Structure formats: C-alpha cells, structure tokens
Amino acid sequence: MNVTREEAAKALDDIGKASDRVIQLKGYHHGAPYFIIWGLVWLFANCGTYFMPENEKYFWPVGIGIGFVASLIAGALQSRKWPKGATASAAERRFGSRMGMTAGVVMAFIVAIVFIARPESGREVNAMISIVFPFLYMAGGVWAGWRLFAIGFVTAAAIIGGYVWIPEHFELWMGLFGGGSLIAGGIWLRTA
C-alpha cells in the first residue's frame, strides 16, 4: 500500500489534533479539584465575613490555609496515580517549578497592586484581589482551552457585577456566586 505525501500529512495533522485534545482534557481533569477547593475557600471566607463581620480578619487567613493544605493534598493524590516507581520527567519538574514561581509572581503582583492602589474598604480589597484570578483563567484559557476562559469570564463578570450593583451584600454575593462559579467550573472541568 502506497501512501501519498498529502495522506501522510493529513494523518500526522489528525494525530497532532488528537494529542492536543488529550493534553487539554488531562489539564482540565487535573485542574478541576483546585477550582473546587478554592471555590469552597471563597464560599467560606466571603460568607463568614458577611455573616460575622466582627471576625472578618480570621476568615481569609483560615480559608487560605485550608485551601493551601487541601491543594497540597490534591497534588499528592494526583501524583500517586503515576505508575509505581515512576518519577517526574525533567519537563514535568520544570513545569512544576514554573507553576510555583508563577504563583509567587501572582502573589507579589497582588501585594504590589494593593500597596499602590491603597483600597479603603474590605470590599475594595476583596474585589481587587479576587479579580486577578479570573483574568488569569481567561488568559490561560486562550492557550489551554475555552472552558477555562469561560470560567474566568463568568467569575470576572460576577465580581464586577456584585461590586457595582450590590455593594451592601458584596461578600455574600462573592461567596455564593463567585465561589459557586469556581465550584461549578471545577465540576464542569471534571466532566470534560
């Protein structure tokens, strides 16, 4: 059987597209637990702040601590799915290092922007910090897949809408709709 150059090129293109789709779906599946974890953190911290404003200073540090530990556990559980005795490739180790460095850069950016803008209320701080993440999801979605972009877009719209139209109930809105959009997005990513 003879294969023409065009048939071979088409077959290679089809293989490349299938490979890209598998990578995208694996990324969605691996990222889903983190959306759920951090959606629960938003739900806990924002609703706690709304219902018990006198304890506002405790909810976010506790939520972030729990989210950090839960994220570490999720990462450890995901790594246990590797074959016994398997170790991360050099590319996977570089990717992990880059993810860690990216998280550090994002945190430094948030600290810098809050320092420069000097928000005057907890609502402003919450909105300012929270809006960073959905825009990162949208930027990532440009490269990784439209579902990630959609989650970021809906979450950003929720933050801006709540900030503008319901300032007196912003924390409740952020907990229910902002956190809820991340939780729903994580479930949606799992089903991809």
N, C-alpha and C positions, 0 to 999 in steps of 0.2 A: 504494500500500500504506500503510495506516494502522497506526501502532504505538501501542499503549496506553501509558499512563504506567507501568503495572506492568511491561510488557515492556521498556521503556526502562530502568527502574530495575534490573531483573534483568540486562540486558545490561551496564550500567555496573558493577554489582557483580561480574559474571563477569570483566570486563576488569580491574578492580581486583585481584581474587584472582590472576589470571594474572600481572599486573605484579608483585605481591608475591612470587610464586613465582620469577619470573625474577631478581628482585633477590636473593632468598635463595640461589638456585643460583649466581649470579655471586659472591656473598660467599663461599660455600663453596669455589668454584673458586679464587678469589684468595687465600683464607686457607690453603689446603691446603699450599703449599710451605713456609710458615712453621712449621706443625706438624711437618713432616718435618725441616726444618733444626734446630729446637730439640729435637726428639726425638733427633736424632743428637748434639746437644751434650750432652743428659742422658746418653745412652748412653756417649759418650766420657769425660766428666768423672767420672761416677759409677763406671764400670768401671775407669778409670785410677786413681782414688782407692782402690778396693777392692784392685786387684792390686799397686799400687805406692804404699802409704800414705806412704812416705818422700818422695814427690814430690807429695803432696796439694795443696800450695799453688800448684802450677803448672797443674793440670788445668782448674780452673774459669776462671781468667783467660784461658787459651789457648782453651778452648771457647767462652767468651762472645765473645772477639774474633773467632774464626772465624764464630760464629753471627751476629754483628753484620754482618760483611762479606758473608757469604752472604745475609743478609736484604736488605742494600742492593742486591746484585746481582739478587736475585729481584725486588725492586721496580723496578729499572731495566729488567729484561727484560719485566716486565708492562707498564710504561709504553710500551715500544717497540711494543706491539701496537695502540696508538692509531693512527688514520689519520695519514699523513704530514702534517706541518704543523699537526696538531691540538694545541691546548693545553688544559690543565685548566680546567674551568669554575670560576667563583668558588666554587660549592658544593663541588666536588672539592678545591679548595685549602684551604677551611675544614675539610673533613673530614680532609685530610692533616695540617693544623696541629693539629687536635684529637687525632688519633691520637698525634702526637708529644708533645703536652702530657700526654695520658693516660699514656703510657709514663713520662714524667718523674714524674708523681704516684705511679704504682705503685712506681717505684724509690725515691722519697722515703719512701713508706709502709713499704717493706721495711727500709730503713735505720733508720727510726724504731722499728719493732717489734722489730728485733734489738737496738737500743740499749736500749730499755725492758726487754725480756724477758731480756736477757743470757744467751743459751744457753751452756751449759758444755761442750758437745762439738760436734765437726764434724757428727755425726749430727743433733743438735738444730738446728743452723744450717741444714743441708741440708733437713730436714723443714719447718722454719719458713718458709724462703724458697720452697721448692717448692710448698707447699700453697696459697700465694696464687694461683698461676696457674690451677689447675683450678677454683677457686671463681670466678675472673673469667670463665672459659669458661662455667661454669654460668649466671652472671648474664647474660652475653652471649647465651647460648642461650635464655634466657627471651624475649629480644627478637628474636633473629636466626634461631633455628631449633633444633629438638630435637636434631639431630646434634651441634651444638656443646655443648649441655647434656650429652648422653650421654658425649662425650669427657671433659668436665670431671669428671663423676660417677665414671667408671671410674678416671681418673687419681687423683682425690682418695682413692677407696677403696683404691687400690694404695699410695699414700703412707702412709695411716693404718694399713693392714694390715701393711705392711712395718715400720713404726716400732714397732708394738705386738708383733708376733709373731716377727719375725726380726731383732732389733737387731744381732746379730753379723754379719749379711750384708746390712745395710740398703743400702749403696752399690751392691752387686751387684744387689739387687732393684730399686733405683731406676733403675739403668742399663738393665736388661733389661726390667722391666715398666713402669716409669714412662716411660722413653724410648721403649720399644716401643709403649706405648699412644698416645703422641703421633704416632709414625711411622704406626702403623696408622690412627689417626684422620685424619691428613693424606691417606693413600691413600683412605680412605673418603669424605672430603670431595671429592676429585677425581672420584670416580665418581658423585657426586650429579647 
